[in-house]
Amino acid sequence: MKRFLILAPLLMLLSGCSGNWGWYVVDPTTPNGATNLKFLMSGAYNTIIMSLTAILISITLGLLVALPGLSSKRGWRAFNRTYVEIVRAVPILVLILWVYYGLPQLSGITLNVFWAGVLALALSDSAFQAEIFRAGIQSIGKGQYEAAQSISLSYRDTMRYVILPQAIRRILPALGNQLVYMLKMSSLVSVIGMQELTRKANELVVSEYRPLEIYTILVLEYLVLILIVSAGVRWLERRMSAAEA
Amino acid sequence: MTDARSAPPPVISMRNVSKHFDDFQALKDVSLDVAQGERVVVCGPSGSGKSTLIRCINRLESHEAGEIIVDGMTLSDSKDSLEKIRGSVGMVFQQFNLFPHLTVLENLTLGPRRVLGLSEEDAKARAMTYLERVQIPDQAAKFPRHLSGGQQQRVAIARSLCMEPRILLFDEPTSALDPEMIAEVLEVMVELAQSGMTMIVVTHEMGFARRVADKMVFMDKGEIVETGTPDQFFTAPKSQRCATFLEQILNH
């Protein structure tokens, strides 16, 4: 029922509207429409791979930035704050352009479109991941650290076996949100020529002059991807709480 | 404050220990010796520094002034000494502090495997030995939240014992328990005391204190006001503060 409510307005757009629509461009029953549809969907692989790679890197980076933020030493905390504040202040699009066009001049390393996009997305997201991890870890009570200390666990083992497993369970919904966010933001990498969903749609619009239909398909493509991710996250949450029951 | 009986050197020795939390002085010039195998019960009104006292012994709190020697080692911030101290001093908390995402068995084997380097099998065997000792081997596969408070606290005691400590600290181990569960935890503690474990217990359970304590310590406002044998302590407290406290706690 809930799902229907989400889809209803889109179905109305697709079916009931007037002759302004030119669905022939993506009509799978015609050879041209089928080719166009296939072309549009062929970007999905890159969108998914790029987003997943970026989120894995940003989670790792986020955790590495979050831990010093929890330190009792001022210098470490300052590092965390500086990183988060600076990275969070840069618009993703600007970061993508900077990494792709600027970084090669600065470092002499030229990244291909894919890795430049992944790096920019991951960097940008890592600041948010760091904040999520910091909040998640801080939500674990002092008693857990003291219990770990009282059996002489090292800092590493305390984090690995006691604190992080509990923190990750708590921040799972937030991590799911970030993956949704990442899938959407990956569309920006189209500006440097990454052949993902949005880029494919743009290219087709240029040759077919049917922006309304093609971008509507694009919207649907993102919607489907994101509904799948949401379902996946919910499944994971259920499985994790079931494991404890 | 030196204990005349202690021919062997004390296993815990605190000398003129002081500690502040901001402006609040939690410990004032505290000195205490505990001999091997001795059972010490610490009591006193809330905020008197009892918990801080025992938390300084395994350095969950650091002290400012004075000296604490545990098992021949002077406590400091060095990583080495921390590891050694915590290896030989176990602690049982008021709120149990079990790891909620791990089963009872995993709670018990984590330390032996990661800290003592036992194999999984050996750690499990050891864990089962101590679960039997606290009389809940049948709960091994459960998660802590499916256990009663009394059972959780007994798991926590078993978790400490799995590290085979020389000294066990108890920080109000029965204060968070429903009355009907206090007995089962105290029973385990009495059994431990009889086995010769060195114990320092912060508690208001005066019946337990009478039964097992070798030495009573009364604290108030961060100071050790009085120490003595249970007999002398309960029948003829030397200080007015202690007498008032005992009156309140025994007559309620």
Interface residues (C-beta under 8 A of the other chain):
Chain A: G143 Q144 E146 A147 Q149 S150 I151 S152 L153 S154 D157 Y161 V162 P165 Q166 R169 E244
Chain B: N58 L60 E83 R86 G87 V89 G90 M91 F93 Q95 N97 L98 F99 P100 H101 L102 L110 G111 R114 V115 F143 R145 A156 R159 S160 C162 M163
